[in-house]
Amino acid sequence: MEEIVGTCTNWIARDILRFFDEKGIAVEPILHHSGIVRCELERPEGRLTQDQYAKLLKSLTRYTSQYYDYLMVKQQQSEYLQFLYSQSPDLLGLCLNSPDVEHCLQHFFAHRSLIENTNQIEIECYPQAWHLNVVSSGCNESNTLAAISYFILIYELLHNYTPVPKVTIYLPLSSTAYQSKLATAFDNQCVYHAGTTQIVIDQSTLITQHPYWNATLYALQLERVARLNTSLDEQTSWRQNVIEQIERQLGNQSSTPETHLLHQVCFELKVSRWTLNLRLKEEQTSFTELVKKVRVDKACELLTQTNLSLLDISDQLGFSSQAVFSRFFKTALNRTPLAYRNGHQG
């Protein structure tokens, strides 16, 4: 069976880096160590790989206590759920408008990849309770940190249905400093020195119904979240970062040799050619293939949706001449640009 590699939305990384900024901790070395470039953080729908996110969390371990404070303050001031909703309103809106807690959690775990699926979660459903286990991978400290952030999110969702959700949270923590902070966050429902990292949700909480459930809105939200989930792959890839930069560079200049285009894209992404090509190779593609894709797609668009001459189109796409553009197009689609345009008129 093919292994599923998790990804994480970049706004989680931005929030973690905001914490570092507030503490006066240098961010650039952390980004470099995590293999994250600025463009990935700035893309509205950008995502990080599982490896990048794991390295970012590992960089937090020296500041674990301070980061717990950061999370607890956000939770106690009712800012944590507001922040999550502002970044992912479709998924959080569905979870907050489900008929009961069980449906809320079902939808969250079915579509949690919209936020992240780097944490390995195992769900065991028993008649009396649900057991949600965070499977350890890598550094225990960073794994526990990720789990606590996760449990806070789940606990905040449960708060939407009941004032004090009946849960038991098992954590391998031994520090009393951490324990006092977490006791407040989870209403003294934690068990420490545990051999597992787990939240157990009692059946009495699972069956709690939403007092103001809107069935019409719920149906629309389900459809919207399902559509978003199907389009997720394009958001996860480094390939998409590169495509966007190629499109931007082709739009900025004409008669662009591929070597110069590669230099410009690397400059904008703040990576070396070696790094760019290595990451594309990991996604089974290459810079040359992406340039070809962008040029073919854009050529088809310009031929069918504008009245630009072939010379203008070839210039806009960075070809040295109309003849070179025509040969490229015919090789790619087995039709001349003029034949393609005539075939799509009307």
Contacts in CASP RR format, 6 or more apart in sequence:
PFRMAT RR
TARGET T0000
AUTHOR 0000-0000-0000
METHOD contacts of the structure
MODEL  1
MEEIVGTCTNWIARDILRFFDEKGIAVEPILHHSGIVRCELERPEGRLTQ
DQYAKLLKSLTRYTSQYYDYLMVKQQQSEYLQFLYSQSPDLLGLCLNSPD
VEHCLQHFFAHRSLIENTNQIEIECYPQAWHLNVVSSGCNESNTLAAISY
FILIYELLHNYTPVPKVTIYLPLSSTAYQSKLATAFDNQCVYHAGTTQIV
IDQSTLITQHPYWNATLYALQLERVARLNTSLDEQTSWRQNVIEQIERQL
GNQSSTPETHLLHQVCFELKVSRWTLNLRLKEEQTSFTELVKKVRVDKAC
ELLTQTNLSLLDISDQLGFSSQAVFSRFFKTALNRTPLAYRNGHQG
4 117 0 8 1.000
5 49 0 8 1.000
5 50 0 8 1.000
6 49 0 8 1.000
6 50 0 8 1.000
6 113 0 8 1.000
6 116 0 8 1.000
6 117 0 8 1.000
6 118 0 8 1.000
7 47 0 8 1.000
7 48 0 8 1.000
7 49 0 8 1.000
7 50 0 8 1.000
7 53 0 8 1.000
7 113 0 8 1.000
7 116 0 8 1.000
7 117 0 8 1.000
7 118 0 8 1.000
7 236 0 8 1.000
8 47 0 8 1.000
8 48 0 8 1.000
8 49 0 8 1.000
8 50 0 8 1.000
8 52 0 8 1.000
8 53 0 8 1.000
8 115 0 8 1.000
8 116 0 8 1.000
8 117 0 8 1.000
8 118 0 8 1.000
9 46 0 8 1.000
9 47 0 8 1.000
9 48 0 8 1.000
9 87 0 8 1.000
9 88 0 8 1.000
9 114 0 8 1.000
9 115 0 8 1.000
9 116 0 8 1.000
10 40 0 8 1.000
10 41 0 8 1.000
10 43 0 8 1.000
10 46 0 8 1.000
10 47 0 8 1.000
10 48 0 8 1.000
11 87 0 8 1.000
12 53 0 8 1.000
12 115 0 8 1.000
12 116 0 8 1.000
13 36 0 8 1.000
13 41 0 8 1.000
13 48 0 8 1.000
13 52 0 8 1.000
13 53 0 8 1.000
13 56 0 8 1.000
14 41 0 8 1.000
15 83 0 8 1.000
16 56 0 8 1.000
16 57 0 8 1.000
16 60 0 8 1.000
17 27 0 8 1.000
17 30 0 8 1.000
17 31 0 8 1.000
17 41 0 8 1.000
19 63 0 8 1.000
19 66 0 8 1.000
19 67 0 8 1.000
19 70 0 8 1.000
20 26 0 8 1.000
20 27 0 8 1.000
20 30 0 8 1.000
20 63 0 8 1.000
21 27 0 8 1.000
22 70 0 8 1.000
23 63 0 8 1.000
23 66 0 8 1.000
25 63 0 8 1.000
30 56 0 8 1.000
30 59 0 8 1.000
31 37 0 8 1.000
31 38 0 8 1.000
31 41 0 8 1.000
33 55 0 8 1.000
33 59 0 8 1.000
34 52 0 8 1.000
34 53 0 8 1.000
34 55 0 8 1.000
34 56 0 8 1.000
34 59 0 8 1.000
35 52 0 8 1.000
35 55 0 8 1.000
36 48 0 8 1.000
36 52 0 8 1.000
36 56 0 8 1.000
37 269 0 8 1.000
37 270 0 8 1.000
37 271 0 8 1.000
38 270 0 8 1.000
39 241 0 8 1.000
39 245 0 8 1.000
39 268 0 8 1.000
39 269 0 8 1.000
39 270 0 8 1.000
40 46 0 8 1.000
40 47 0 8 1.000
40 48 0 8 1.000
40 238 0 8 1.000
40 241 0 8 1.000
43 241 0 8 1.000
43 244 0 8 1.000
45 235 0 8 1.000
46 235 0 8 1.000
46 236 0 8 1.000
46 240 0 8 1.000
46 241 0 8 1.000
47 235 0 8 1.000
47 236 0 8 1.000
48 56 0 8 1.000
49 236 0 8 1.000
50 118 0 8 1.000
53 116 0 8 1.000
53 118 0 8 1.000
54 118 0 8 1.000
54 137 0 8 1.000
54 138 0 8 1.000
54 139 0 8 1.000
54 142 0 8 1.000
57 139 0 8 1.000
57 142 0 8 1.000
57 145 0 8 1.000
57 146 0 8 1.000
58 139 0 8 1.000
58 142 0 8 1.000
60 67 0 8 1.000
60 142 0 8 1.000
60 145 0 8 1.000
61 139 0 8 1.000
61 141 0 8 1.000
61 142 0 8 1.000
61 145 0 8 1.000
64 141 0 8 1.000
64 145 0 8 1.000
64 178 0 8 1.000
65 175 0 8 1.000
65 177 0 8 1.000
65 178 0 8 1.000
65 181 0 8 1.000
67 145 0 8 1.000
68 148 0 8 1.000
68 178 0 8 1.000
68 181 0 8 1.000
68 182 0 8 1.000
69 181 0 8 1.000
71 80 0 8 1.000
71 148 0 8 1.000
71 149 0 8 1.000
71 152 0 8 1.000
71 185 0 8 1.000
72 181 0 8 1.000
72 182 0 8 1.000
72 184 0 8 1.000
72 185 0 8 1.000
73 79 0 8 1.000
74 80 0 8 1.000
74 83 0 8 1.000
75 152 0 8 1.000
75 156 0 8 1.000
75 185 0 8 1.000
76 184 0 8 1.000
76 185 0 8 1.000
80 152 0 8 1.000
80 153 0 8 1.000
80 156 0 8 1.000
81 92 0 8 1.000
81 153 0 8 1.000
81 156 0 8 1.000
81 157 0 8 1.000
81 159 0 8 1.000
84 92 0 8 1.000
84 115 0 8 1.000
84 153 0 8 1.000
84 156 0 8 1.000
85 92 0 8 1.000
85 93 0 8 1.000
85 96 0 8 1.000
88 114 0 8 1.000
88 115 0 8 1.000
90 114 0 8 1.000
90 221 0 8 1.000
90 224 0 8 1.000
90 225 0 8 1.000
90 228 0 8 1.000
91 107 0 8 1.000
91 108 0 8 1.000
91 111 0 8 1.000
91 112 0 8 1.000
91 114 0 8 1.000
91 115 0 8 1.000
91 225 0 8 1.000
91 228 0 8 1.000
93 221 0 8 1.000
94 107 0 8 1.000
94 111 0 8 1.000
94 218 0 8 1.000
94 221 0 8 1.000
94 222 0 8 1.000
94 224 0 8 1.000
94 225 0 8 1.000
95 104 0 8 1.000
95 105 0 8 1.000
95 107 0 8 1.000
95 108 0 8 1.000
95 157 0 8 1.000
95 160 0 8 1.000
96 104 0 8 1.000
96 157 0 8 1.000
96 160 0 8 1.000
97 210 0 8 1.000
97 213 0 8 1.000
97 214 0 8 1.000
97 217 0 8 1.000
97 218 0 8 1.000
97 221 0 8 1.000
98 104 0 8 1.000
98 106 0 8 1.000
98 107 0 8 1.000
98 210 0 8 1.000
98 213 0 8 1.000
98 218 0 8 1.000
99 209 0 8 1.000
99 210 0 8 1.000
99 213 0 8 1.000
99 215 0 8 1.000
99 218 0 8 1.000
100 161 0 8 1.000
100 206 0 8 1.000
100 207 0 8 1.000
100 208 0 8 1.000
100 209 0 8 1.000
100 210 0 8 1.000
101 158 0 8 1.000
101 161 0 8 1.000
101 162 0 8 1.000
101 165 0 8 1.000
101 201 0 8 1.000
101 205 0 8 1.000
101 206 0 8 1.000
101 207 0 8 1.000
101 208 0 8 1.000
102 206 0 8 1.000
102 207 0 8 1.000
104 157 0 8 1.000
104 158 0 8 1.000
104 160 0 8 1.000
104 161 0 8 1.000
105 130 0 8 1.000
105 154 0 8 1.000
105 157 0 8 1.000
105 201 0 8 1.000
105 206 0 8 1.000
107 222 0 8 1.000
107 225 0 8 1.000
108 154 0 8 1.000
108 157 0 8 1.000
109 121 0 8 1.000
109 123 0 8 1.000
111 225 0 8 1.000
111 226 0 8 1.000
111 228 0 8 1.000
111 229 0 8 1.000
112 121 0 8 1.000
113 229 0 8 1.000
113 232 0 8 1.000
114 225 0 8 1.000
114 228 0 8 1.000
114 229 0 8 1.000
114 232 0 8 1.000
118 146 0 8 1.000
119 134 0 8 1.000
119 146 0 8 1.000
119 147 0 8 1.000
119 150 0 8 1.000
120 134 0 8 1.000
120 135 0 8 1.000
120 137 0 8 1.000
121 132 0 8 1.000
121 133 0 8 1.000
121 134 0 8 1.000
121 135 0 8 1.000
121 150 0 8 1.000
122 132 0 8 1.000
122 133 0 8 1.000
122 135 0 8 1.000
123 130 0 8 1.000
123 131 0 8 1.000
123 132 0 8 1.000
123 133 0 8 1.000
124 130 0 8 1.000
124 131 0 8 1.000
124 133 0 8 1.000
127 203 0 8 1.000
128 202 0 8 1.000
128 203 0 8 1.000
129 200 0 8 1.000
129 201 0 8 1.000
129 202 0 8 1.000
129 203 0 8 1.000
129 206 0 8 1.000
130 200 0 8 1.000
130 201 0 8 1.000
130 206 0 8 1.000
131 198 0 8 1.000
131 199 0 8 1.000
131 200 0 8 1.000
132 154 0 8 1.000
132 198 0 8 1.000
132 199 0 8 1.000
132 200 0 8 1.000
132 201 0 8 1.000
133 196 0 8 1.000
133 197 0 8 1.000
133 198 0 8 1.000
134 143 0 8 1.000
134 146 0 8 1.000
134 147 0 8 1.000
134 150 0 8 1.000
134 197 0 8 1.000
134 198 0 8 1.000
136 143 0 8 1.000
136 197 0 8 1.000
137 143 0 8 1.000
140 172 0 8 1.000
143 197 0 8 1.000
144 171 0 8 1.000
144 172 0 8 1.000
144 173 0 8 1.000
144 197 0 8 1.000
147 171 0 8 1.000
147 197 0 8 1.000
148 171 0 8 1.000
148 182 0 8 1.000
151 169 0 8 1.000
151 186 0 8 1.000
151 199 0 8 1.000
152 185 0 8 1.000
154 199 0 8 1.000
155 165 0 8 1.000
155 167 0 8 1.000
155 185 0 8 1.000
155 186 0 8 1.000
155 199 0 8 1.000
158 165 0 8 1.000
158 167 0 8 1.000
158 201 0 8 1.000
158 205 0 8 1.000
159 165 0 8 1.000
160 210 0 8 1.000
161 205 0 8 1.000
161 208 0 8 1.000
161 209 0 8 1.000
161 210 0 8 1.000
162 205 0 8 1.000
162 208 0 8 1.000
164 187 0 8 1.000
165 201 0 8 1.000
165 205 0 8 1.000
166 189 0 8 1.000
166 201 0 8 1.000
166 202 0 8 1.000
166 204 0 8 1.000
166 205 0 8 1.000
167 186 0 8 1.000
167 189 0 8 1.000
167 199 0 8 1.000
167 200 0 8 1.000
167 201 0 8 1.000
167 202 0 8 1.000
167 205 0 8 1.000
168 189 0 8 1.000
168 190 0 8 1.000
168 191 0 8 1.000
168 199 0 8 1.000
168 200 0 8 1.000
168 202 0 8 1.000
169 182 0 8 1.000
169 186 0 8 1.000
169 189 0 8 1.000
169 190 0 8 1.000
169 191 0 8 1.000
169 198 0 8 1.000
169 199 0 8 1.000
169 200 0 8 1.000
170 190 0 8 1.000
170 191 0 8 1.000
170 194 0 8 1.000
170 195 0 8 1.000
170 196 0 8 1.000
170 197 0 8 1.000
170 198 0 8 1.000
170 199 0 8 1.000
170 200 0 8 1.000
171 182 0 8 1.000
171 190 0 8 1.000
171 191 0 8 1.000
171 192 0 8 1.000
171 194 0 8 1.000
171 197 0 8 1.000
172 192 0 8 1.000
172 193 0 8 1.000
172 194 0 8 1.000
172 195 0 8 1.000
172 196 0 8 1.000
172 197 0 8 1.000
173 179 0 8 1.000
173 182 0 8 1.000
173 192 0 8 1.000
173 193 0 8 1.000
174 192 0 8 1.000
174 193 0 8 1.000
179 190 0 8 1.000
179 192 0 8 1.000
182 190 0 8 1.000
183 190 0 8 1.000
234 240 0 8 1.000
237 283 0 8 1.000
238 279 0 8 1.000
238 280 0 8 1.000
238 282 0 8 1.000
238 283 0 8 1.000
239 280 0 8 1.000
239 283 0 8 1.000
239 285 0 8 1.000
239 290 0 8 1.000
241 269 0 8 1.000
242 265 0 8 1.000
242 269 0 8 1.000
242 276 0 8 1.000
242 280 0 8 1.000
242 287 0 8 1.000
242 290 0 8 1.000
243 290 0 8 1.000
243 293 0 8 1.000
243 294 0 8 1.000
245 264 0 8 1.000
245 265 0 8 1.000
245 268 0 8 1.000
245 269 0 8 1.000
246 261 0 8 1.000
246 265 0 8 1.000
246 290 0 8 1.000
246 291 0 8 1.000
246 294 0 8 1.000
247 294 0 8 1.000
247 298 0 8 1.000
248 268 0 8 1.000
249 256 0 8 1.000
249 261 0 8 1.000
249 264 0 8 1.000
249 265 0 8 1.000
249 268 0 8 1.000
250 256 0 8 1.000
250 261 0 8 1.000
250 294 0 8 1.000
250 295 0 8 1.000
250 298 0 8 1.000
250 316 0 8 1.000
250 317 0 8 1.000
250 318 0 8 1.000
251 316 0 8 1.000
253 318 0 8 1.000
254 315 0 8 1.000
254 316 0 8 1.000
254 318 0 8 1.000
255 315 0 8 1.000
255 318 0 8 1.000
255 319 0 8 1.000
255 320 0 8 1.000
256 264 0 8 1.000
256 318 0 8 1.000
257 320 0 8 1.000
258 287 0 8 1.000
258 288 0 8 1.000
258 291 0 8 1.000
261 291 0 8 1.000
262 273 0 8 1.000
262 276 0 8 1.000
262 287 0 8 1.000
263 273 0 8 1.000
265 276 0 8 1.000
265 287 0 8 1.000
266 272 0 8 1.000
266 273 0 8 1.000
266 276 0 8 1.000
269 276 0 8 1.000
276 287 0 8 1.000
277 286 0 8 1.000
277 287 0 8 1.000
280 286 0 8 1.000
280 287 0 8 1.000
280 290 0 8 1.000
292 332 0 8 1.000
295 317 0 8 1.000
295 318 0 8 1.000
295 328 0 8 1.000
296 329 0 8 1.000
296 332 0 8 1.000
296 333 0 8 1.000
298 316 0 8 1.000
298 317 0 8 1.000
299 313 0 8 1.000
299 317 0 8 1.000
299 325 0 8 1.000
299 329 0 8 1.000
299 337 0 8 1.000
300 333 0 8 1.000
300 340 0 8 1.000
302 308 0 8 1.000
302 313 0 8 1.000
302 316 0 8 1.000
302 317 0 8 1.000
303 313 0 8 1.000
303 337 0 8 1.000
303 340 0 8 1.000
303 341 0 8 1.000
303 344 0 8 1.000
304 340 0 8 1.000
304 341 0 8 1.000
304 344 0 8 1.000
308 316 0 8 1.000
310 322 0 8 1.000
310 325 0 8 1.000
310 326 0 8 1.000
310 337 0 8 1.000
310 338 0 8 1.000
311 322 0 8 1.000
313 325 0 8 1.000
313 337 0 8 1.000
314 321 0 8 1.000
314 322 0 8 1.000
314 324 0 8 1.000
314 325 0 8 1.000
314 326 0 8 1.000
317 325 0 8 1.000
319 325 0 8 1.000
319 328 0 8 1.000
325 337 0 8 1.000
326 336 0 8 1.000
326 337 0 8 1.000
329 335 0 8 1.000
329 336 0 8 1.000
329 337 0 8 1.000
329 340 0 8 1.000
330 336 0 8 1.000
330 337 0 8 1.000
333 340 0 8 1.000
END
